[in-house]
Amino acid sequence: MTAESTTSGLRARVRVRAPELVGRGWLNTGGRSLSLADLRGRVTVLDFWTFCCVNCLHVLDELRPVEARFPDALTIIGVHSPKFEHEADADALAAAVERYAVHHPVLDDPELVTWKAYAARAWPTLVVLDPEGYVVASMSGEGHGPGLAALVAELIEEHRAKGTLQPGDDPYVPPPAPDTALRFPGKAVALPDGSFVVSDTANHQVVHLEDDLETERARWGGAGVFNEPQGVLPPGAELSERLGVDLLVADSVNHQLKGIRFSDGSVHALAGTGSQLRERTGGGPALEQPLSTPWDLAWLGDRLLIAMAGTHQLWAWTPGDTVEGGRVEVVAGTSNEGLVDGPGPEAWFAQPSGLTTSASGDRVWVADSETSALRSVTTGPDGALVVETHVGTGLFDFGHRDGDAAGALFQHPLGVTELPDGTVAVSDTYNGALRRFDPSSGQVSTLAQGLAEPSDAVVETDPDTGETRLVVVESAAHRLTRVPLPSDAQRVDGPAHRTQRPATPLPAGEVALEVTFVPPPGQKLDRRWGDPTRLDVSATPDALLVSGAGRAEGLTRTLVLREGIGSGTLHISVQAAACDGDPVTGEVPEHAACHLFQQDWGIPVVLDPAAGATLTLDLRGVHAGE
């Protein structure tokens, strides 16, 4: 369903008292526990997030200017409701709150108690509470920053007039400042002279280290130059000479590919505009095309593959003759989240975060973090990429299990490294382990355990013994660590896990899917060139959907669920474009600013003949209440 109503009309539809905030504990409050009573008199936004989720990180960035605009009347509360087992660890959450510069209180909700109370269905979800403690609206996905600010401003004005706006002290208490040389480093690369370059992600710098892994030769960047840099890679001698840069950097939160010139420390933009891509498609001149959270880099032939984590795709940069002359294009991934192999344009990824080129140069290995999978891409006969999964089963299954690749499990891996014998080392981040996949035998084993969120590894030869070892980026320990390769890898038969979220009961047969979207104040759905909304539906297993799958305009769809399947997952992607309308006529001017709202849901369902035959999801709508 769609509506052209105002936000006041949105609130008038339902008045629901907000459920209490319940969890294991609080962060960023100085040890104090908060209740809804403590927040009374202020507008409150609950941000349901999980720290593995790149879309949640995008929303954190969207919230920062809203927080800054209303410091005396708005409180943002992060509700951390984890997807992966590792994310339920209290220390890991505390580290993530620092890593991502979360400057508001965070409720630790490991059992998803508050998640369930607010009927959240996806990461990220925003729920707005008015100063009297009532739910105003629920918003899923990205793109809500300007609309959220407009809603908060309206609530402040309304409740100031009513006398119910009573701003109190901000409950945020910053934690102690950290004191380590590196802070949550992300990726590393070895240089020919035995030194290393590492992205010092939380310090927003790139650091050149001597072979002792501690002595600094140089630091580049800093806040305002880099913003959470990740992948680092030399461009090769010929390209370095041509472009005048010595290192390529995936500048993740600036949404750019950049180059560093060692001789003078200068940093040069090579791709990206500095703004986040919203359309999830694109291509053309590299410096004119927005990107979305580039995370890692690897060469495949004469093109640089970019793990575009923010859109769940692989892009490619083809360099030009100058730093301004390159081009970018999408080469794999539809932007749907999931595990689908085949031709690149039809494949699905979920937050690809680690890349490495095979010794033969004809394959790039991919750590696809949200599917906990090891995948690869090669070039097909027609020149297009072909995607293959080697380990992993999908978005919701993970664990630490070795053996045959078909049954092996990782947990949110971020890095991948090919070893000299052709096997592949996986930085199995949330298991704190290094794993190995042998393509010739199809076996997975464990090389090392007890590491602190390893996010990347670099092959090195011990100068004294000639043995191969790995230099591992221990991100949560803020260091690089040397790890010898054991002669006999372990076989771990650990637990298998599945993301625990309440399943939605639906009947077999026809189900009405409705996505609620009410444009923010001052915005209108722009219908001048057709329907500005899109809905894409699929299912796991495929047989769950008799009909209703596919991509089409509109925000409603009749689904037919197959009887006898029992349970499965509905994958629902939605986007809606709203533009600034004339405040008097409501018409959309020719050159109006437009805003794209989008969300991907993976809805676990269980077939129940007694269930209601409607599935309602809020892109920007009302919390349905009890």
ZAMI-604947 format. One record per residue (C-alpha): chain; x, y, z; residue in one letter. Coordinates in pm, whole numbers, plus 50000, padded with zeros to 5 digits. Example, Ala and Ser with C-alpha at 12.3 -4.5 7.8 and 13.67 -1.06 7.14 Angstrom:
2
  ch     px     py     pz  aa
   A  51230  49550  50780   a
   A  51367  49894  50714   s
//
This chain:
626
  ch     px     py     pz  aa
   A  50000  50000  50000   m
   A  50114  50355  49939   t
   A  49993  50682  50077   a
   A  50046  51047  50006   e
   A  49947  51154  50357   s
   A  50138  51379  50593   t
   A  50325  51245  50891   t
   A  50047  51376  51117   s
   A  49808  51152  50927   g
   A  50053  50868  50972   l
   A  50051  50910  51350   r
   A  49674  50947  51363   a
   A  49624  50593  51236   r
   A  49736  50420  51555   v
   A  49852  50509  51906   r
   A  50058  50236  52065   v
   A  50242  50259  52396   r
   A  50609  50169  52347   a
   A  50719  49840  52509   p
   A  50988  49863  52778   e
   A  51356  49833  52678   l
   A  51479  49496  52809   v
   A  51819  49338  52757   g
   A  52137  49211  52921   r
   A  52285  49552  52989   g
   A  52375  49894  52854   w
   A  52679  50051  52689   l
   A  52771  50419  52663   n
   A  52575  50512  52976   t
   A  52849  50504  53238   g
   A  52706  50183  53382   g
   A  52354  50319  53421   r
   A  52050  50121  53306   s
   A  51787  50318  53117   l
   A  51411  50279  53100   s
   A  51147  50446  52890   l
   A  51063  50662  53192   a
   A  51416  50805  53176   d
   A  51352  50910  52814   l
   A  51013  51071  52872   r
   A  51000  51430  52749   g
   A  51244  51370  52463   r
   A  51192  51229  52114   v
   A  51352  50885  52102   t
   A  51467  50685  51802   v
   A  51540  50316  51850   l
   A  51794  50185  51600   d
   A  51775  49804  51578   f
   A  52112  49696  51440   w
   A  52372  49423  51440   t
   A  52739  49499  51393   f
   A  52800  49256  51105   c
   A  52550  49440  50884   c
   A  52688  49696  50639   v
   A  52341  49843  50588   n
   A  52327  49904  50965   c
   A  52659  50086  50940   l
   A  52515  50304  50664   h
   A  52224  50394  50894   v
   A  52466  50488  51173   l
   A  52615  50740  50931   d
   A  52268  50865  50836   e
   A  52183  50916  51204   l
   A  52488  51127  51290   r
   A  52363  51456  51138   p
   A  52018  51398  51289   v
   A  52175  51352  51634   e
   A  52381  51668  51584   a
   A  52079  51874  51474   r
   A  51865  51804  51784   f
   A  52109  51758  52074   p
   A  51869  51890  52341   d
   A  51551  51709  52243   a
   A  51646  51383  52067   l
   A  51790  51062  52212   t
   A  51897  50781  51985   i
   A  51915  50437  52144   i
   A  52093  50159  51963   g
   A  51927  49823  52024   v
   A  52184  49560  51933   h
   A  51999  49241  51839   s
   A  52261  49001  51700   p
   A  52249  48780  51392   k
   A  52566  48575  51455   f
   A  52668  48393  51771   e
   A  52986  48600  51803   h
   A  52783  48920  51801   e
   A  52605  48806  52118   a
   A  52936  48821  52307   d
   A  52932  49126  52535   a
   A  53302  49209  52482   d
   A  53266  49183  52104   a
   A  52973  49423  52114   l
   A  53165  49672  52329   a
   A  53449  49660  52076   a
   A  53208  49713  51787   a
   A  53049  50015  51956   v
   A  53392  50173  51971   e
   A  53499  50049  51626   r
   A  53203  50217  51457   y
   A  53206  50534  51670   a
   A  52858  50483  51814   v
   A  52804  50794  52026   h
   A  52471  50713  52186   h
   A  52349  50458  52443   p
   A  52326  50098  52325   v
   A  52103  49829  52473   l
   A  52257  49482  52457   d
   A  51969  49259  52341   d
   A  52130  48916  52283   p
   A  51808  48718  52329   e
   A  51617  48953  52094   l
   A  51369  49037  52371   v
   A  51325  49401  52269   t
   A  51353  49308  51900   w
   A  51049  49083  51941   k
   A  50859  49332  52155   a
   A  50880  49589  51875   y
   A  50809  49329  51603   a
   A  51130  49413  51418   a
   A  51176  49203  51106   r
   A  51502  49325  50956   a
   A  51835  49489  51022   w
   A  51831  49787  51021   p
   A  51496  49902  51162   t
   A  51421  50244  51312   l
   A  51131  50300  51553   v
   A  51036  50654  51655   v
   A  50884  50727  51999   l
   A  50725  51059  52089   d
   A  50798  51241  52419   p
   A  50494  51076  52579   e
   A  50629  50727  52510   g
   A  50408  50630  52215   y
   A  50527  50464  51895   v
   A  50507  50707  51604   v
   A  50654  50522  51308   a
   A  50868  50230  51198   s
   A  51119  50248  50915   m
   A  51326  49970  50762   s
   A  51641  49995  50555   g
   A  51844  50292  50438   e
   A  51774  50642  50315   g
   A  51562  50769  50605   h
   A  51796  51042  50733   g
   A  51625  51354  50586   p
   A  51275  51218  50644   g
   A  51361  51120  50999   l
   A  51494  51470  51068   a
   A  51170  51620  50936   a
   A  50964  51391  51157   l
   A  51173  51471  51466   v
   A  51138  51845  51398   a
   A  50762  51808  51368   e
   A  50741  51608  51692   l
   A  50949  51866  51878   i
   A  50726  52149  51758   e
   A  50406  51960  51839   e
   A  50510  51853  52188   h
   A  50661  52188  52276   r
   A  50318  52338  52205   a
   A  50150  52067  52418   k
   A  50395  52115  52703   g
   A  50505  51751  52685   t
   A  50853  51827  52550   l
   A  51074  51835  52858   q
   A  51433  51787  52747   p
   A  51657  51636  53010   g
   A  52023  51549  53016   d
   A  52156  51339  52732   d
   A  52209  50988  52878   p
   A  52518  50923  52660   y
   A  52843  50879  52853   v
   A  53153  50827  52637   p
   A  53382  50534  52725   p
   A  53750  50588  52811   p
   A  53971  50684  52517   a
   A  54170  50393  52368   p
   A  54551  50383  52372   d
   A  54696  50157  52102   t
   A  54905  50242  51795   a
   A  54664  50067  51556   l
   A  54289  50068  51610   r
   A  54082  49792  51452   f
   A  54309  49743  51150   p
   A  54130  49595  50850   g
   A  54352  49472  50566   k
   A  54724  49433  50499   a
   A  54959  49376  50209   v
   A  55329  49282  50190   a
   A  55566  49499  49987   l
   A  55870  49360  49798   p
   A  56120  49488  50057   d
   A  55960  49281  50336   g
   A  55765  49568  50489   s
   A  55386  49580  50526   f
   A  55109  49828  50468   v
   A  54798  49803  50686   v
   A  54473  49996  50687   s
   A  54442  50143  51036   d
   A  54068  50154  51000   t
   A  53936  50319  51316   a
   A  54220  50573  51309   n
   A  54124  50658  50948   h
   A  54481  50611  50830   q
   A  54701  50380  50628   v
   A  55026  50277  50796   v
   A  55357  50150  50653   h
   A  55524  49908  50899   l
   A  55871  49757  50907   e
   A  55900  49379  50907   d
   A  55885  49372  51287   d
   A  55515  49462  51245   l
   A  55542  49749  51494   e
   A  55794  50010  51379   t
   A  55624  50272  51165   e
   A  55785  50393  50847   r
   A  55500  50626  50745   a
   A  55138  50716  50812   r
   A  54903  50859  50551   w
   A  54564  51020  50567   g
   A  54360  51071  50880   g
   A  54010  51202  50939   a
   A  53903  51413  50642   g
   A  54126  51218  50404   v
   A  54028  50858  50474   f
   A  53721  50733  50657   n
   A  53755  50373  50776   e
   A  53988  50253  50498   p
   A  53989  49879  50432   q
   A  54149  49702  50134   g
   A  54504  49799  50031   v
   A  54683  49677  49717   l
   A  54985  49780  49506   p
   A  54888  49878  49152   p
   A  55186  49711  48982   g
   A  55491  49880  48835   a
   A  55344  49983  48499   e
   A  55027  50133  48642   l
   A  55216  50296  48927   s
   A  55435  50472  48674   e
   A  55138  50571  48459   r
   A  54920  50709  48739   l
   A  55185  50822  48983   g
   A  55045  50628  49279   v
   A  55208  50344  49474   d
   A  54912  50197  49665   l
   A  54539  50155  49602   l
   A  54301  50194  49896   v
   A  53934  50103  49939   a
   A  53815  50405  50140   d
   A  53498  50241  50268   s
   A  53296  50515  50441   v
   A  53406  50779  50189   n
   A  53279  50537  49921   h
   A  53587  50587  49705   q
   A  53887  50414  49553   l
   A  54197  50618  49629   k
   A  54569  50607  49552   g
   A  54865  50702  49772   i
   A  55191  50841  49633   r
   A  55471  50737  49867   f
   A  55718  51008  49762   s
   A  55513  51298  49891   d
   A  55232  51126  50087   g
   A  54964  51269  49861   s
   A  54627  51094  49828   v
   A  54435  51091  49499   h
   A  54074  50994  49425   a
   A  54053  50734  49149   l
   A  53687  50634  49160   a
   A  53373  50747  49342   g
   A  53229  51089  49410   t
   A  53246  51071  49790   g
   A  52869  51016  49811   s
   A  52708  50679  49873   q
   A  52549  50505  49576   l
   A  52174  50465  49627   r
   A  52061  50312  49297   e
   A  52270  49991  49326   r
   A  52345  50016  48955   t
   A  52575  50230  48754   g
   A  52890  50259  48555   g
   A  53089  50503  48344   g
   A  53362  50755  48422   p
   A  53505  50649  48755   a
   A  53509  50989  48924   l
   A  53149  51061  48825   e
   A  53001  50737  48962   q
   A  52903  50704  49331   p
   A  53015  50383  49503   l
   A  52889  50209  49818   s
   A  53128  50089  50088   t
   A  53414  49938  49885   p
   A  53578  49683  50117   w
   A  53856  49500  49934   d
   A  54049  49492  49606   l
   A  54200  49229  49373   a
   A  54321  49220  49014   w
   A  54156  48999  48754   l
   A  54339  49055  48429   g
   A  54364  49426  48359   d
   A  54063  49514  48575   r
   A  54059  49581  48948   l
   A  53771  49399  49116   l
   A  53612  49589  49404   i
   A  53415  49409  49675   a
   A  53126  49656  49690   m
   A  52995  49545  50028   a
   A  52731  49818  50046   g
   A  52539  49693  49741   t
   A  52631  49322  49772   h
   A  52808  49324  49437   q
   A  53144  49307  49265   l
   A  53241  49608  49059   w
   A  53542  49657  48834   a
   A  53767  49958  48781   w
   A  53950  49982  48452   t
   A  54229  50239  48489   p
   A  54287  50507  48229   g
   A  54601  50691  48131   d
   A  54565  50938  48419   t
   A  54414  50931  48767   v
   A  54103  51098  48620   e
   A  54064  50859  48328   g
   A  53936  50533  48474   g
   A  53594  50371  48436   r
   A  53384  50154  48667   v
   A  53107  49902  48608   e
   A  52906  49633  48785   v
   A  53043  49290  48693   v
   A  52860  49054  48933   a
   A  52564  49067  49170   g
   A  52207  49187  49132   t
   A  52219  49369  49471   s
   A  51986  49104  49618   n
   A  52135  48946  49930   e
   A  52186  48572  49917   g
   A  52383  48284  49774   l
   A  52312  48237  49403   v
   A  52580  48119  49160   d
   A  52607  48138  48784   g
   A  52667  48424  48540   p
   A  52781  48739  48717   g
   A  52477  48952  48626   p
   A  52246  48689  48779   e
   A  52447  48602  49091   a
   A  52365  48708  49445   w
   A  52620  48808  49707   f
   A  52580  48923  50067   a
   A  52840  49175  50174   q
   A  53153  49051  49993   p
   A  53440  49162  50215   s
   A  53759  48981  50114   g
   A  53925  48929  49775   l
   A  54248  48769  49655   t
   A  54378  48676  49312   t
   A  54491  48318  49248   s
   A  54853  48252  49153   a
   A  54737  48165  48802   s
   A  54567  48505  48777   g
   A  54247  48362  48630   d
   A  54041  48341  48949   r
   A  53954  48576  49235   v
   A  53856  48416  49564   w
   A  53579  48594  49756   v
   A  53499  48593  50128   a
   A  53123  48657  50121   d
   A  53071  48751  50483   s
   A  52694  48755  50541   e
   A  52649  48413  50379   t
   A  52954  48284  50572   s
   A  53080  48155  50238   a
   A  53394  48110  50032   l
   A  53321  48184  49670   r
   A  53516  48265  49356   s
   A  53478  48436  49020   v
   A  53637  48345  48690   t
   A  53601  48487  48341   t
   A  53366  48293  48113   g
   A  53409  48243  47737   p
   A  53199  48555  47669   d
   A  53418  48769  47894   g
   A  53156  48793  48169   a
   A  53227  48669  48521   l
   A  53103  48334  48647   v
   A  53036  48292  49021   v
   A  53091  47966  49211   e
   A  53039  47877  49578   t
   A  53292  47640  49739   h
   A  53186  47655  50107   v
   A  52865  47795  50255   g
   A  52491  47741  50233   t
   A  52320  48078  50274   g
   A  52239  48380  50483   l
   A  52129  48207  50802   f
   A  52357  47903  50851   d
   A  52699  47932  51014   f
   A  52932  47761  51260   g
   A  53279  47608  51296   h
   A  53273  47277  51118   r
   A  53547  47117  50909   d
   A  53541  46825  50668   g
   A  53372  46801  50329   d
   A  53311  47145  50183   a
   A  52943  47066  50132   a
   A  52891  47043  50508   g
   A  53162  47281  50631   a
   A  53066  47605  50803   l
   A  53231  47944  50858   f
   A  53108  48240  51065   q
   A  53122  48578  50890   h
   A  53466  48554  50722   p
   A  53621  48883  50613   l
   A  53949  48776  50451   g
   A  54082  48525  50202   v
   A  54443  48438  50107   t
   A  54576  48186  49857   e
   A  54866  47978  49995   l
   A  55169  47868  49788   p
   A  55035  47511  49754   d
   A  54712  47634  49594   g
   A  54495  47590  49903   t
   A  54301  47887  50036   v
   A  54328  48034  50386   a
   A  54009  48198  50511   v
   A  54015  48458  50788   s
   A  53712  48317  50969   d
   A  53650  48636  51161   t
   A  53370  48557  51403   y
   A  53514  48213  51485   n
   A  53850  48374  51570   g
   A  54017  48122  51341   a
   A  54217  48064  51026   l
   A  54061  47795  50810   r
   A  54189  47621  50497   r
   A  54000  47504  50190   f
   A  54172  47255  49958   d
   A  54021  47285  49609   p
   A  54171  46952  49497   s
   A  54016  46745  49778   s
   A  53717  46961  49866   g
   A  53815  46950  50234   q
   A  53806  47226  50495   v
   A  54034  47225  50800   s
   A  54146  47461  51076   t
   A  54495  47616  51076   l
   A  54476  47824  51396   a
   A  54225  47929  51662   q
   A  54210  48185  51941   g
   A  54265  48489  51721   l
   A  54087  48819  51785   a
   A  53859  48876  51489   e
   A  54111  48801  51212   p
   A  54012  49008  50909   s
   A  54296  48941  50664   d
   A  54622  48749  50624   a
   A  54937  48784  50415   v
   A  55171  48502  50309   v
   A  55531  48537  50425   e
   A  55841  48317  50410   t
   A  56041  48285  50732   d
   A  56391  48417  50639   p
   A  56560  48179  50885   d
   A  56379  47852  50815   t
   A  56231  47910  50471   g
   A  55894  47794  50602   e
   A  55569  47958  50498   t
   A  55375  48149  50760   r
   A  55096  48403  50770   l
   A  55091  48760  50894   v
   A  54740  48794  51030   v
   A  54545  49113  51092   v
   A  54397  49058  51439   e
   A  54150  49341  51413   s
   A  54001  49325  51763   a
   A  54350  49296  51917   a
   A  54469  49603  51719   h
   A  54779  49431  51581   r
   A  54942  49219  51313   l
   A  55048  48873  51432   t
   A  55270  48606  51275   r
   A  55108  48261  51268   v
   A  55306  47954  51154   p
   A  55131  47711  50924   l
   A  55101  47374  51100   p
   A  55221  47062  50922   s
   A  54890  46894  51001   d
   A  54580  47110  51016   a
   A  54313  47034  51275   q
   A  53970  46904  51202   r
   A  53711  47080  51415   v
   A  53361  46935  51432   d
   A  53201  47226  51611   g
   A  52838  47328  51636   p
   A  52620  47437  51349   a
   A  52409  47744  51409   h
   A  52115  47907  51242   r
   A  52019  48269  51288   t
   A  51743  48270  51546   q
   A  51455  48498  51456   r
   A  51088  48430  51515   p
   A  50921  48277  51209   a
   A  50613  48445  51066   t
   A  50317  48207  51036   p
   A  50143  48224  50697   l
   A  49892  47992  50535   p
   A  49950  47792  50220   a
   A  49774  47944  49920   g
   A  49723  48312  49853   e
   A  49896  48565  50078   v
   A  49868  48942  50032   a
   A  50209  49111  50060   l
   A  50181  49481  50143   e
   A  50472  49720  50195   v
   A  50376  50039  50376   t
   A  50544  50356  50256   f
   A  50433  50705  50358   v
   A  50662  50976  50218   p
   A  50818  51215  50471   p
   A  50671  51565  50518   p
   A  50724  51775  50207   g
   A  50795  51476  49983   q
   A  50576  51309  49723   k
   A  50598  50994  49518   l
   A  50709  51122  49179   d
   A  50487  50955  48919   r
   A  50586  51172  48623   r
   A  50775  50883  48461   w
   A  50572  50593  48597   g
   A  50555  50412  48928   d
   A  50858  50508  49143   p
   A  50838  50192  49353   t
   A  50985  49844  49298   r
   A  50924  49510  49466   l
   A  51140  49200  49415   d
   A  51035  48869  49570   v
   A  51194  48524  49579   s
   A  51207  48232  49822   a
   A  51431  47967  49972   t
   A  51356  47699  49879   p
   A  51234  47811  49536   d
   A  50944  47567  49561   a
   A  50793  47766  49850   l
   A  50653  48017  49598   l
   A  50402  47883  49349   v
   A  50360  48233  49208   s
   A  50440  48592  49296   g
   A  50817  48579  49246   a
   A  51006  48835  49040   g
   A  51064  49209  49012   r
   A  50791  49457  48923   a
   A  50657  49801  49000   e
   A  50437  49859  49301   g
   A  50441  49779  49671   l
   A  50177  49508  49681   t
   A  50188  49154  49549   r
   A  49974  48843  49572   t
   A  50192  48548  49669   l
   A  50089  48185  49647   v
   A  50270  47960  49896   l
   A  50298  47589  49823   r
   A  50128  47352  50063   e
   A  50347  47082  50214   g
   A  50674  47281  50216   i
   A  50650  47343  50591   g
   A  50885  47637  50625   s
   A  51126  47855  50433   g
   A  51241  48213  50381   t
   A  51084  48488  50174   l
   A  51341  48728  50026   h
   A  51178  49065  49970   i
   A  51359  49370  49832   s
   A  51185  49704  49799   v
   A  51267  50055  49692   q
   A  51066  50374  49669   a
   A  51167  50716  49539   a
   A  51012  51032  49683   a
   A  51091  51383  49572   c
   A  51058  51723  49736   d
   A  50715  51859  49645   g
   A  50588  52214  49621   d
   A  50464  52304  49972   p
   A  50151  52473  49830   v
   A  50049  52268  49526   t
   A  50210  51938  49626   g
   A  50342  51901  49272   e
   A  50697  51781  49214   v
   A  50909  52044  49035   p
   A  51114  51939  48735   e
   A  51448  51959  48916   h
   A  51334  51854  49263   a
   A  51570  51672  49495   a
   A  51474  51305  49520   c
   A  51539  51047  49790   h
   A  51564  50670  49752   l
   A  51441  50440  50030   f
   A  51530  50072  50014   q
   A  51538  49758  50223   q
   A  51603  49385  50186   d
   A  51411  49147  50411   w
   A  51473  48779  50469   g
   A  51149  48671  50638   i
   A  51152  48320  50790   p
   A  50803  48173  50751   v
   A  50628  47864  50877   v
   A  50312  47741  50706   l
   A  50012  47743  50938   d
   A  49657  47702  50805   p
   A  49522  47912  51093   a
   A  49748  48212  51021   a
   A  49630  48537  50866   g
   A  49683  48568  50492   a
   A  49845  48913  50496   t
   A  50213  48999  50534   l
   A  50266  49369  50604   t
   A  50615  49520  50608   l
   A  50700  49880  50692   d
   A  50944  50058  50464   l
   A  50825  50381  50616   r
   A  50502  50330  50802   g
   A  50327  50276  51130   v
   A  50427  50026  51389   h
   A  50140  49777  51374   a
   A  50105  49748  51751   g
   A  49985  49445  51939   e
//
